[in-house]
Amino acid sequence: MIQKEQLRKEIRARLNATTEDYRTSASAAIALNVLTLPEVRDCKTILAYFSVGKEPATLALISKLLEAGKRVCLPLCVDLDEEGHRTGTVDAMEARVIKSFDDLVPGAYGIPEPSADTEMMLPEYIDLIILPCLSCDRDCNRIGHGAGYYDKYLSKVRSDCFTLAMCFEDILTEEIPTEPHDRPVDAVITEKQIYRWRR
């Protein structure tokens, strides 16, 4: 979709214009806001992600979730060949349980991922998902990086699985274009606000 690709370019340019100081302080505030959510407090099993580049940082948040006794999973993409190219496998992403960051190994695109011998968690056992995004709008629509891993995965989770996206307030977009298969997240968390989707 050309409209989405153009928007991704614009968002990346805005993200590149943010300062490291802003991203660091905002990431810390976003993580604290996530930890205040009753859905986070009450859930047992969480699928998070390892942040890279200029994304809101998730490492401290993952550490806090592990300390709180949550069962934390990170994604393992299983549709890549030995050269790191996508093979087009439909069930391309698995949730793997980590006990600590020692369970991670260098993965595709240089992103740390769970090692192959970590326990796989079936989608129906995931209570809450923290989704990566490039940006969101205040109506809880999310635009991702375009690979489609999470769209496929979300079709397999329980209907009561809570979804949230972490986004810098300065990177929020007025309106994200949506397609029929797109679904809003239940909450968008910024350093200033918790936006909830009105079902």
Number of C-alpha atoms within 10 A of each C-alpha: 7 7 10 15 13 10 17 18 12 12 18 14 11 12 18 12 9 14 10 11 9 11 19 14 13 21 23 16 19 26 22 16 17 23 15 10 13 9 15 19 13 11 15 17 20 25 23 22 23 17 14 13 8 15 18 27 22 21 16 13 18 23 15 15 20 15 12 11 11 19 20 24 25 25 21 21 18 17 16 14 10 7 7 11 11 15 11 10 11 11 13 19 17 21 24 23 22 20 16 13 13 9 16 18 14 11 14 18 8 9 14 20 21 26 17 13 9 16 14 17 18 12 17 12 13 22 22 23 24 20 17 22 17 25 30 27 20 20 18 23 23 28 24 19 12 13 8 10 18 16 14 14 16 15 11 12 18 14 10 10 18 19 19 26 27 28 24 25 19 16 17 18 17 11 14 19 14 14 8 5 8 12 13 21 21 19 23 31 25 25 22 13 14 17 18 16 15 9 5
